[in-house]
């Protein structure tokens, strides 16, 4: 049996969990919107659709995106976090800024989800100083502004696994219990279409690291290449990729389309197709 310890919840991962995406950024319409009020309404909608947890982000991390200031990210995230904490489910904050990590944890956030895997100076210490918050360590090569400029790997699975293993070791060396940690191979973050598909095919090998996998395929550009669909038309492809990820051992799915993903998982579970 595997669990994920977070600030307020010890999450049983015997059943795959769905993490609903809430982006509070100016270029976000369908997954949060431009205002705190719209993002809060989106949180409520995702919970009603069956989301097991929410992931709130105030800085776009899509390819080509530019960073925002700490002050702007705080202004976007904190009002939404405060409301989300009343909804009865774990709340994750997607950020790489140690100062923001500290601020959201002081307000009661359950999880820090960091695309840079706590590599910013002081980030490891923020997590280590908290008694129980959860953390997701993600692999990314480069940064969002440049990561898709001819990414190269000799063996993408081995290199992603080595990186995640090293970051896991670094956090454990700071005294953080491994039950607080999950790992994300970073689909679409500094990886080509073939790199992403190879990670999916071989994803189960990452389970050797000993921690649950959180995977985000939702609406990624690789699905657009495979299907020829625009981003708004990738729901079916996203659900198919999510099920494939669960089949290969993922235990948390970070998705935009919560209701569709929850329904698909219910069918798989009823048929006994979800394996450990």
N, C-alpha and C positions, 0 to 999 in steps of 0.2 A: 504494500500500500504506500502511495506517495502523496505527500501533502506540500502545500505552499503556505508558509507562515507569513502573514502580513500584520499590519498594525492592529486591526480589529478582528480579523478573521483568520482561522486556520482552514485553508481551502482543501477539501478532499478532491484529488485529481483522478480518482478511480473512474469518474465520468468526465469526458472532455468538456472543457468550459469555454464559453463564448465571451469574449471581451469586445464590447461595443466601442467604436471610435467616435470621439467627440472632438473635432478640430475647431478651435476658436481663432480663426485666422481670416484675413480679408478676402482670400481667394477661395474660401470654403463656403459652400451653399448647402449641399445635401447632407453633410455630416457635422453640422454644428451651426454654421452661419456666422455672420459678421458681428452679432451682438451677444452680450451675456444672456439676455432674455431668450434669444433663439437657441443658444447652446444649452441652457437649462431645460427648455422645452424638449430639446432633442435627447437629453439625458433621460428625462421622464418617459419619452416614447420608447427608447431602447430597452429600458427596464421592463416596460409593459410588454415588449415583444419577446422577452425572455433572456435578455443579457444577464450573464452571471456577474459581470463586473464592467466598469467603465474605464476608458483611457482618455484623459483630457490633455490636449496639447495646444499651446499658444504660439508655437513657432513651426512654420511649414518645413518639412524635411523632404519634400519631393525633389527629384532631380532638378538642378538649376536654381533652387531656392536660396535666398539670402538670409543671413541671421538677423534677429531683431534684438533690441536692447533688453537688458534685465528688467528695466522699469516697464517697458511695453508688455513683456511676457507676463509679468506679475499682474498688471492691470487686466489682461485678458483672462488669466487663469483663476485668480483667487475668488472672484464672485461665483464662478461656475463650480469650483471645488466646494465652496461653502454649501451651496444648494445640493450638490450631488451627495455630500456626506449624510444627508437626511433621508436618502432613498433606500437604505437598508442593504446595500451591496458594497463590495470592495471598490475603492476608487484609486486608480493609478494616475500619476502625472507623468507625461512624456516630456522630459527635459534633460539637458546636459549641463545646466548651470548649477554649480554647487549652492550658490546663494538662494536660488529658487527652490532647490531640493530642501534646504533647511527651512525655508518659509512654509512650504506646503506640509512638511512633516510636523512642524509646530502646530499647524491647524488641523491635523488629524488624518492626512492622506495615508492610504494603506500601502501604496507601492510607488517606487520610482522606476520608471521605464526609460533607460538611457541608451540612445543609439550609439553613443561613444563608449559604452561599457565602463563608465566611471573613470575615464582617463584624464579628465580635467583636473588640474591641481586642486586638492581639497575635497574632491567628490567622494573618494573612498572613505575619508574620515567622517564625512557627514553621515553616510550610511552606517558606518561602524559605531558611531556615537549614539545611534538610535537603538532602543532595546529590542524592537521586533519588526520593523517595517520590512516589507518585501522589496525585492529588486529584480529587474530584468536586465541582463547583460546582453547587448546585441553586437553582432559583427558588422562592421562597415569598413570598406577601404576608401580612404579619402574623406571628403566631406560632401554634403548635399550639392554644393555649387559645382563640384568638379567630378564627382564619383563615377559618372557614366562615360567619362572620356577614356575609351579603350582600356577597360579593366582587364588585367591579365593575372592568371594563376597557372602554376604548373599542375596542381591538384587542388581544386577548389574545396573539396570536402576535407582533405587533410589540413589545409591552411586555415579554414574556418574553425575546424575542431581544435587545432593547436592554439589559436587565438583565444577561443572561448575557455579552453582549459587553463590557459595562463591567467586570464582575468578572474576565473573562478578561484584559482589558487591565491591570487593577490587579495581577494576579498576574504577568503578563509584565513589568510595570514593576519588580517586585521581583526580577527576574532568573530567574524560574522558566521552564525550557524548556517550550514548548507541548506537547511530546510527553508530558509528565507530567499533562496536564489533560484531563478529560472533562467534559461538560456534561449537566445533567439539567433538563428543563422543569418538573419538580415536579408531576406529575399528582396532583390531589387536595389540593394544598397551597395554600389560599387561592383556590380556583377552583370554579365551579359545574359541574354536569353538562355543560352546553353548552360552557363554557370548555374542559373536558377533551376533549370530543369534537372541538372545533374544533382544538385542539392536535394531536390525532391525525391529523385530515384534512390539516393543513398542516405537519406535523412536518418534512417534507423541506426546508422553507424554512430551518430552523435550521441545516442543514448548511453554509449560507453562512458561518457563524462559523468554519469550518475545523477543528473538533475533533469527535471521536466523541460520539455521544449515548448516555447511559445512561438507561433509561426504566423506571419502575416502575408497572405497571398492576395488579399482583397483588392480588386481593380488594378492590380499591378500591370505595368506596360508589357511584360512578358505575355500575359494573357491576351492583350490586344494584338500582339504579333501572332500568337497561335491561332486566334479566332478571327482576326480582322475587324474586331468590334471597337468602337469608341469607348471611352472610359465609362460613360453612363449606361452602356449596354453590356457590361461585363458581369452582371449578377450571376448568371448561370455558370460561367467559367470560374468565377470566384468560389462558388459553392462546390463545384467539382474539385477544384484545387484544395479547398479546405478538407473535404472528405479524404482526398488522397493523402494529405498531410497527417490526418488522424490515423489513417491506415498504416502510415509509416512511423507512428509513435508520438505525434504531437499531442499535447494535453491542454493547451490553451490556444484558441484561434482568435486573432485580432481582426475584426471584420467591420465593414460598413453595413452590410445587409444582414442584420441580426435575425429577423424573423425567418428568412429563407434558410439561413444556416442552422438555426435551432430546429426547424422542421426536418431538414435533411438528416441531422444527427439523430433525431428521434426515430426516424425510419431505420437508420443503420443500427441503432441500439436495439430496437424491437426485433430486428432480424438477427441479432447476435453477431454483427459484423465488426463491431469495435473491439479491437484486440489491444492488449497491453503493450 
